[in-house]
Amino acid sequence: MNTFVSIDAVGTERLEIVRSADRLAAVEAQWMQLWHSADGLIFQSHAWVSAWWSTVADRDQRALRIGLVWNGDRLVAVIPLAIGKRKGLRFLEWAASSYTDYGDILVAPECSLSALQNLWAQLCDAGGFDLAFLNRLLPDAAARKIFTAGASSGIRLRPNHREEVSYRVAGPWKSGAAWFEDQSKKTRQNYRRGIKTLEETGKVKFRLLAPDEPLQPVLDRLSALKRRWLVQHTRESQLFEEGAPVLAALVDALARAGVLRIFVLECDGVMVAVSINFVQRQVMMAFVTTFDPDFSRASPGIILIMDYIQWSIDHGLGMVDFLCGAEAFKNKFATQAVTLQSVLGTRTAQGTLASVADGIRERIRHARQRKLAPSQDAA
């Protein structure tokens, strides 16, 4: 059941909590209008959230908690949340959190701060969770205005030790060739050596997938390569499971928004590296990149990254953003690093105990690091 609450302080504003797929579908037009006017990232779009919700494998273990602020018939704010379960605890978190690199809200300039804070209080009062955990907050995230120390209602969210990093490439280069020449001699040599190694197998071609090319063969190839990588590194991801619909749904959301850019590196017509990217705010954002380990001697993944960095500069984009993750290959090319923060608050006794235990573990970890530091310095 959806809940509407009037705000006495601002007579035309009202609050709603979306809990059902039907209501989620019904607000698509208004949500997308706000997303366009607020220049939101794809992660806060209706298309992204609905693509996730319609395909998530364990939906029976989750619940929508999407907060809306209306000004008359106009939607002026969205707080896209959901409840998920992990390790016996229920978390209030970003909707599609597993696939959302930058968590945030959407808000129009005319939306009052009191409405946002009252909506947060309504979301907290709705219950159904033990902890609220909102992560991957950029320094300028609009969500920060709600979760400040001055917020008078709702669960108090405090900074959490779980931080992530986003690496970016940005600089004064006037062309991709200028960027390439600015790399170290070793990096340039490795690139050329990798191309030559691939050419021993067949003709090498870097290209942007055409808008009318079928996506499914590319997604099938990417998922198969990712599954091999996950097995090698003893990891799991529902995004790449064989037959799972979520990747195709998210890529379709990117395509329908007009931001999708898929780059491939081919050797004799076979895709040896693939990168699903998207462009927003004049920034190339790299969502998923993978390569064929059978060609690892040539480092095709690195070649593809270097190629699409040059492509981005040549096409007037101001930055390449590798999104979340501190992988070494990202740091290799990065000129900037942005820290993504997280906040946490508790609602139940079980959530409080879990938070306290987590804090104790973190302090023990820091103490061990300090204890080891002198011996490492001496070595």
C-alpha positions in Angstrom: 0.0 0.0 0.0 1.3 3.5 -0.9 1.4 6.1 1.8 0.6 9.8 1.3 1.4 12.3 4.0 0.6 16.0 3.8 3.3 18.5 5.0 1.7 21.3 7.0 4.7 23.6 6.5 4.4 23.5 2.7 0.8 23.1 1.7 1.4 22.0 -1.9 4.0 19.3 -1.1 3.1 15.8 -0.2 5.0 12.6 0.4 4.7 9.1 -0.9 6.4 5.8 -0.3 6.4 3.5 -3.4 6.3 -0.2 -2.3 4.8 -2.0 -5.3 5.9 -2.7 -8.9 2.6 -1.4 -10.2 3.1 2.0 -8.5 6.7 2.1 -9.6 5.6 1.7 -13.2 2.9 4.3 -12.8 5.3 7.1 -11.9 7.7 6.5 -14.8 6.8 9.6 -16.8 7.1 12.0 -13.9 10.3 10.4 -12.6 12.0 10.6 -15.9 10.9 14.2 -16.4 12.6 15.0 -13.0 15.6 12.9 -14.0 16.1 14.9 -17.2 15.6 18.3 -15.6 17.9 17.5 -12.6 20.6 16.1 -15.0 20.7 12.9 -12.9 23.0 10.0 -13.5 21.6 6.8 -15.0 21.8 5.2 -11.6 19.0 7.4 -10.3 16.8 7.0 -13.4 13.5 5.2 -13.3 14.8 3.0 -16.1 17.7 1.7 -14.1 15.7 1.0 -10.9 12.8 -0.7 -12.7 15.3 -2.7 -14.8 16.8 -4.0 -11.6 13.6 -4.6 -9.8 12.0 -6.5 -12.7 15.0 -8.9 -13.0 16.5 -9.3 -9.6 16.7 -13.0 -8.7 15.8 -12.8 -5.0 13.0 -10.2 -5.2 11.0 -12.2 -2.5 13.8 -11.3 -0.1 13.6 -7.5 -0.9 11.1 -4.7 -0.6 10.8 -1.3 -2.4 11.0 1.8 -0.3 11.1 4.6 -2.9 10.4 8.0 -1.4 8.7 10.7 -3.5 8.0 14.4 -2.9 5.2 15.9 -5.0 4.4 19.5 -5.5 0.9 19.4 -6.9 1.1 17.0 -9.9 4.8 17.6 -10.3 7.4 15.2 -8.9 10.1 17.2 -7.3 12.2 14.6 -5.4 13.0 10.9 -5.5 14.9 9.0 -2.8 15.4 5.6 -4.5 15.7 3.0 -1.7 15.0 -0.7 -1.1 15.3 -3.2 1.7 17.7 -6.2 1.2 18.9 -9.0 3.4 22.5 -9.9 4.1 24.0 -12.0 6.9 20.7 -12.2 8.7 20.3 -8.4 8.8 17.8 -6.2 6.8 19.4 -3.2 5.2 17.7 0.0 3.9 19.9 0.8 1.0 20.0 2.3 -2.5 17.7 0.6 -4.9 19.8 -1.5 -7.3 22.7 -0.9 -4.9 24.8 -3.8 -6.3 24.9 -2.1 -9.7 24.9 1.5 -8.7 28.3 3.1 -8.7 27.2 6.5 -7.4 24.3 6.5 -5.0 22.2 9.6 -4.7 18.7 11.2 -4.7 17.0 13.3 -7.4 15.7 16.7 -6.3 14.4 19.8 -8.1 15.4 23.3 -6.9 11.9 24.1 -5.7 11.8 21.1 -3.4 12.1 22.2 0.2 14.7 20.8 2.6 11.9 20.2 5.2 10.0 18.0 2.7 13.2 15.9 2.0 13.8 15.5 5.8 10.2 14.7 6.5 10.3 12.1 3.7 13.4 10.5 5.2 11.6 10.4 8.6 8.6 8.6 6.9 10.9 6.1 5.3 12.5 5.4 8.6 9.1 5.1 10.4 7.9 2.6 7.8 10.4 0.2 9.3 11.1 -3.3 8.0 14.9 -2.9 8.4 17.7 -3.1 11.0 20.3 -0.8 9.5 20.2 2.0 7.0 23.4 2.0 4.9 23.8 4.4 2.1 27.1 4.1 0.2 29.1 5.4 -2.7 28.3 9.0 -2.0 30.2 11.5 -4.2 31.5 14.7 -2.4 28.7 16.7 -4.1 25.9 14.2 -3.6 22.6 15.8 -3.2 21.7 13.2 -0.6 24.1 14.8 1.9 21.7 17.7 2.5 19.2 15.3 4.1 21.6 13.3 6.3 23.3 16.2 8.1 23.8 16.5 11.8 21.0 19.2 11.8 18.3 16.8 10.5 15.6 16.8 13.2 13.8 13.6 12.4 14.5 10.1 11.1 17.4 7.8 11.8 20.6 9.7 12.4 23.2 8.6 9.8 26.9 8.8 10.7 30.0 8.4 8.5 31.0 4.8 8.2 34.5 3.4 7.7 33.6 1.7 4.4 34.9 4.0 1.7 35.6 3.4 -2.0 37.5 5.2 -4.6 36.7 6.3 -8.1 39.6 6.8 -10.5 39.4 9.3 -13.4 41.4 10.4 -16.4 41.3 14.1 -17.2 43.9 16.5 -18.5 44.8 19.2 -21.0 45.3 16.8 -24.0 44.0 18.1 -27.3 43.9 14.7 -28.9 44.0 11.0 -28.1 47.4 10.8 -29.7 48.7 13.6 -27.3 47.4 11.6 -24.4 49.1 8.4 -25.7 52.4 10.2 -26.1 52.1 11.5 -22.6 52.2 8.0 -21.2 55.4 6.4 -20.0 57.7 4.8 -22.6 57.1 1.4 -21.1 53.3 1.8 -21.3 53.5 2.8 -25.0 55.8 -0.1 -25.8 53.5 -2.6 -24.0 50.6 -1.3 -26.0 52.4 -1.6 -29.3 53.8 -5.0 -28.3 50.3 -6.2 -27.4 48.9 -5.1 -30.8 51.7 -7.0 -32.6 51.1 -10.1 -30.5 47.4 -10.0 -31.4 48.2 -9.5 -35.1 50.0 -12.9 -35.0 46.5 -14.4 -34.8 44.7 -12.1 -37.2 43.6 -8.6 -38.0 43.1 -6.4 -35.0 40.3 -3.9 -34.9 39.0 -1.5 -32.2 35.5 -0.1 -32.8 32.4 1.4 -31.2 29.4 -0.9 -31.6 26.9 0.6 -34.0 23.5 1.5 -32.6 21.7 -1.0 -34.9 23.9 -4.0 -34.0 22.3 -6.7 -32.0 23.4 -6.5 -28.4 22.7 -10.0 -27.1 25.7 -11.7 -28.8 28.0 -9.1 -27.3 26.4 -9.5 -23.9 26.6 -13.3 -24.1 30.3 -13.1 -25.0 31.0 -10.6 -22.2 29.2 -12.7 -19.6 31.0 -15.8 -20.6 34.4 -14.1 -20.3 33.4 -12.6 -16.9 32.3 -16.0 -15.6 35.7 -17.4 -16.5 37.3 -14.5 -14.6 35.0 -15.0 -11.6 35.8 -18.7 -11.4 39.6 -18.0 -11.6 39.3 -15.5 -8.7 36.7 -17.5 -6.7 34.1 -14.8 -6.9 30.4 -14.7 -7.8 28.1 -12.2 -9.5 24.4 -12.5 -10.4 25.0 -10.0 -13.1 26.9 -12.5 -15.3 25.1 -15.8 -14.5 24.2 -17.7 -17.6 20.6 -16.9 -18.6 20.3 -14.1 -16.0 18.3 -11.2 -17.4 19.6 -8.4 -15.3 22.6 -7.4 -17.5 20.5 -7.2 -20.6 17.9 -5.1 -18.7 20.5 -2.6 -17.4 22.1 -2.3 -20.8 18.7 -1.8 -22.4 18.2 1.1 -19.9 21.4 2.7 -21.1 20.4 2.2 -24.7 16.9 3.7 -24.2 18.4 6.7 -22.4 20.7 7.3 -25.4 23.9 7.1 -23.4 25.2 3.6 -24.2 28.6 3.1 -25.8 30.0 -0.4 -26.2 33.6 -0.7 -27.4 35.1 -4.0 -28.6 38.6 -5.1 -29.5 38.4 -7.8 -32.2 41.1 -10.2 -33.5 40.3 -11.8 -36.8 36.6 -11.0 -36.1 36.6 -12.5 -32.6 35.9 -10.2 -29.6 38.9 -10.4 -27.3 37.9 -7.5 -25.1 34.6 -5.7 -24.4 33.7 -2.6 -22.5 30.2 -1.5 -21.7 30.4 2.3 -21.2 28.0 5.2 -21.2 28.4 9.0 -21.6 26.8 11.6 -19.4 27.8 15.1 -18.5 30.5 15.0 -21.1 32.1 12.1 -19.3 32.9 8.6 -20.5 31.9 6.2 -17.7 33.2 2.6 -17.8 30.6 0.2 -16.4 31.9 -3.3 -17.2 35.2 -4.2 -19.0 36.5 -7.7 -19.6 38.9 -9.7 -21.9 39.5 -13.2 -23.1 42.2 -14.8 -20.9 43.3 -16.9 -23.9 44.8 -13.7 -25.2 46.2 -12.5 -21.9 49.8 -12.4 -23.2 48.7 -9.4 -25.3 46.8 -7.6 -22.5 43.8 -6.9 -24.7 41.8 -5.4 -21.8 44.5 -2.7 -21.4 44.7 -2.1 -25.1 40.9 -1.6 -25.2 41.0 0.9 -22.3 43.8 2.9 -24.0 41.8 2.9 -27.2 38.6 4.2 -25.7 40.5 6.8 -23.7 41.9 8.1 -26.9 38.5 7.9 -28.6 36.9 9.9 -25.7 39.5 12.7 -26.0 39.2 12.8 -29.8 35.4 13.1 -29.4 35.6 16.1 -27.1 34.8 14.4 -23.8 36.3 16.0 -20.7 36.9 12.9 -18.6 37.0 9.2 -18.5 35.5 7.9 -15.2 36.3 4.3 -14.3 33.5 4.4 -11.6 33.9 2.4 -8.4 36.8 0.1 -7.6 40.5 0.5 -6.9 41.7 -2.1 -9.4 45.3 -1.6 -10.4 44.5 -1.2 -14.1 42.4 1.9 -13.3 45.1 3.5 -11.1 47.6 2.9 -13.9 46.0 5.6 -16.1 44.2 7.8 -13.5 45.1 11.4 -13.0 42.4 11.9 -10.3 41.0 9.9 -7.4 37.7 10.7 -5.7 36.8 9.1 -2.3 33.2 7.8 -2.1 31.9 7.9 1.4 29.1 5.9 3.2 26.8 6.6 6.1 25.1 4.2 8.5 22.3 4.3 11.0 20.6 1.7 13.2 16.9 1.1 13.8 16.7 -2.1 15.8 18.6 -3.6 18.7 19.9 -6.2 16.3 21.1 -3.5 14.0 22.8 -1.7 16.9 24.6 -4.8 18.0 25.8 -5.5 14.5 27.1 -1.9 14.2 28.9 -2.0 17.5 30.5 -5.3 16.6 31.6 -3.9 13.2 33.1 -0.9 14.9 35.1 -3.1 17.3 36.4 -5.2 14.4 37.5 -2.0 12.6 39.3 -0.7 15.6 41.1 -4.0 16.1 42.1 -4.0 12.4 43.5 -0.4 12.8 45.4 -1.4 16.0 47.0 -4.4 14.2 48.0 -2.1 11.3 49.6 0.4 13.7 51.4 -2.5 15.5 52.8 -3.8 12.2 53.8 -0.4 10.8 57.1 0.0 12.7 58.4 -3.4 11.6 57.4 -2.7 8.0 59.2 0.6 8.1 62.3 -1.0 9.5 62.3 -3.6 6.7 
